[in-house]
Structures are given as structure tokens and as C-alpha cells.
């Protein structure tokens, strides 16, 4: 995932520059928004219904939920808030794919 590498570079530089400020709450909110945005981008990359269904099944979602979500005609942003996608693309999975945790970077500086 090339985009995660770019995000990590930006996050690291941003926290190193602004890390002297007291912004724990702001970082938590930004991390939530960033995870939401990444779920949207991943969902958007799974363009076809078959791909969406297969990926959701691969990440442990049941047949009925995967079919319902894969065939949905709602927008990317709205679906990325769905609980099924949160179960499929968890925060731990995003971290496993290489996304750095902003809170840990902020506290470790």
C-alpha cells in the first residue's frame, strides 16, 4: 500500500513539528477520521461487487452481511461508517498493513 507509506511520512513529520503542543484530543479525533478515510479508499478500490464480497468473506464477514454490503448502492463515505466494514477492516488490521498509530507517535516523542 503506497498510500500508507505516504501517510506515515506525513504523520511522522507533522507530529515531530507540532508535537510540542498539547493536542492529545485532536490527535485522537484525527486518527479516527484517518481510519474512516482509509476504509473509504479501500472500499472504493474494491470496485466490483465480486471483489467486495470476496474481500469481506476473507476478512471474516458472514455470507448474508457480505452480500448485503457488497450489493449496496450507498456512497463510499457512508458505507465506510458501517459496522460491517469496521469488523472487516479493523484498526489492528490497518496497523498490520503498516499504518502508524498517531497517539503512540505523539506519546513517544
C-alpha positions as CSV (number, residue, x, y, z in Angstrom):
1,X,0.0,0.0,0.0
2,X,1.8,3.0,-1.3
3,X,-0.7,5.4,0.2
4,X,0.1,4.2,3.8
5,X,3.8,4.9,3.3
6,X,2.9,8.5,2.2
7,X,0.6,8.9,5.2
8,X,3.2,7.6,7.6
9,X,5.7,10.1,6.3
10,X,3.3,13.0,6.7
11,X,2.2,11.9,10.1
12,X,5.7,11.5,11.4
13,X,6.8,14.8,10.1
14,X,3.7,16.6,11.3
15,X,3.9,15.2,14.9
16,X,7.6,15.9,15.1
17,X,6.9,19.5,14.1
18,X,3.7,20.2,16.2
19,X,4.4,17.7,18.9
20,X,5.3,20.3,21.5
21,X,1.6,21.4,21.7
22,X,-0.9,19.8,24.0
23,X,-3.2,18.1,21.4
24,X,-4.0,14.6,22.6
25,X,-7.7,15.0,21.9
26,X,-7.1,16.5,18.5
27,X,-4.8,13.6,17.6
28,X,-7.4,11.0,18.7
29,X,-10.1,12.7,16.5
30,X,-7.7,13.0,13.6
31,X,-6.8,9.3,13.9
32,X,-10.5,8.3,13.8
33,X,-11.0,10.5,10.8
34,X,-8.0,9.0,9.1
35,X,-9.1,5.4,9.7
36,X,-12.5,6.3,8.3
37,X,-10.9,7.8,5.2
38,X,-8.7,4.8,4.7
39,X,-11.7,2.5,4.9
40,X,-13.4,4.6,2.3
41,X,-10.4,4.4,0.0
42,X,-10.1,0.6,0.4
43,X,-13.8,0.2,-0.2
44,X,-13.5,2.3,-3.3
45,X,-10.6,0.2,-4.6
46,X,-12.7,-2.9,-4.3
47,X,-14.8,-1.7,-7.3
48,X,-16.7,-4.8,-8.3
49,X,-19.3,-6.5,-6.3
50,X,-17.5,-9.8,-6.6
51,X,-14.3,-8.3,-5.2
52,X,-16.1,-6.7,-2.3
53,X,-17.9,-9.9,-1.5
54,X,-14.7,-11.9,-1.6
55,X,-12.7,-9.5,0.5
56,X,-15.4,-9.2,3.1
57,X,-15.6,-13.0,3.3
58,X,-11.8,-13.2,3.5
59,X,-11.8,-10.8,6.5
60,X,-14.4,-12.9,8.4
61,X,-17.8,-11.4,7.5
62,X,-20.7,-13.8,7.1
63,X,-22.3,-14.6,3.8
64,X,-25.5,-12.5,4.4
65,X,-23.8,-9.4,5.7
66,X,-21.2,-9.6,2.9
67,X,-23.9,-9.9,0.2
68,X,-25.9,-7.1,1.7
69,X,-23.0,-4.7,1.9
70,X,-21.3,-5.7,-1.4
71,X,-24.6,-5.0,-3.3
72,X,-25.3,-1.8,-1.6
73,X,-25.7,1.3,-3.8
74,X,-24.9,3.8,-1.0
75,X,-21.9,6.1,-1.2
76,X,-18.3,5.2,-0.2
77,X,-18.2,7.6,2.7
78,X,-21.5,6.4,4.1
79,X,-20.6,2.8,3.8
80,X,-17.2,3.2,5.4
81,X,-19.1,4.1,8.6
82,X,-20.9,0.8,8.5
83,X,-20.2,-1.6,11.3
84,X,-19.6,-4.5,8.9
85,X,-16.7,-2.7,7.3
86,X,-15.4,-1.8,10.8
87,X,-15.4,-5.5,11.6
88,X,-13.6,-6.4,8.3
89,X,-11.1,-3.5,8.3
90,X,-10.2,-3.1,11.9
91,X,-7.8,-0.7,13.4
92,X,-5.5,-3.6,14.1
93,X,-5.6,-4.6,10.5
94,X,-4.7,-1.1,9.4
95,X,-1.8,-1.2,11.8
96,X,-0.8,-4.6,10.4
97,X,-0.8,-3.1,6.9
98,X,1.8,-0.6,8.1
99,X,-0.2,2.5,9.3
100,X,1.4,4.1,12.3
101,X,-0.7,5.0,15.3
102,X,-0.7,8.7,15.8
103,X,-1.3,8.5,19.5
104,X,1.8,6.3,20.0
105,X,3.9,8.6,17.9
106,X,2.7,11.6,19.9
107,X,3.4,10.0,23.3
108,X,6.8,8.5,22.3
109,X,8.3,11.8,21.0
